Amino acid sequence: MQTASERLRAAFFPNLRWVLTKIERIAVPLLLVAVWEAFSRSGALPQALLPPPSAVLHALGDWMFGIDGSAQDYSGTWLRNALASTMRVAAGFAIAAALGIVLGTAIGWSRAIEATVEPTLQMLRPIPPVSWIPLAIIWFGIADRPAIFLVFLGAFFPVLMNTIHGVKAIDRNLIRAGAMMGASERQLLTDIVVPAALPSIFAGLRIAVGSAWMLTVTAEMVAVKSGVGYVLWDSYYFLRYDMVIAAMVSIGLLGFLSDYGIKLLMARVLRWQRTTVRRGA
């Protein structure tokens, strides 16, 4: 039978561990924000060039909720711009993921397809996606389509390369065992190859969604007249560096949420990894 002190420890220490875990996660960001605030207010640089976090938070709040109109034309328009950017990321990322997984599986599985297709893809892969901007504008005009095209280019190759790696790294004994059980080539692909390659595929998807956000912001600076990237670039022209940093924070937040969504999906699909993969201490 537990004593009073044992019951107290059992009730208190799990909560203490939870609190310490939360503190560990926010300690570094809070320290960086405090140093930034102190440096900005020290006068080493004009606050117009390096706004303190408090000013950035105020600009972001007005951009989101239209508090006092300090964000001027963009007051209260954050949700509209965030949705526009998210739509472009989602469209380009979905096309890149579908094509990258299908083509990567085919290249990793078939030597004939690898010999035919991969050399061309490897020639295209080193070309920076931003170098396609002039052609994208010529082909698609000033609208959503050039941004979606650039997002696709940025997200496609991480998915493709990780899928190829995942397929090629499969234990051949699994494939031999499936073949000995009478599985057809299609069944080998759907029941053994693709499931075994999923950890690598999800790694590619997480890299790709980060690239997708970088490319959509780049496209919005040049080829689109809406979205978070457009607000960032327009604010730069009007020397509103608090809005520039607020847009940067927004991009980071949206990218984090996108990655977190993929992590949740990965945890659901790859439940078996919880007992086979080492976690941090």
Protein Blocks (a to p, Z undefined) as FASTA:
>chain_A
ZZfklmmmmmmmmmmmmmmmmmmmmmmmmmmmmmmmmmmmnomacfklmccfklmmmmmm
mmmnomnopnmmmgoplmmmmmmmmmmmmmmmmmmmmmmmmmmmmmmmmmklmmmmmmmm
mmmmmpcfklmmmmmmmmnopafklmmmmmmmmmmmmmmmmmmmmmmmpcfklmmmmmmn
opafklmmmmmmmmmmmmmmmmmmmmmmmmmmmmmmmmmmmmpcgdjklmmmmmmmnopa
klmmmmmmmmmmmmmmmmmmmmmmmmmmmmmlmmmcccdZZ
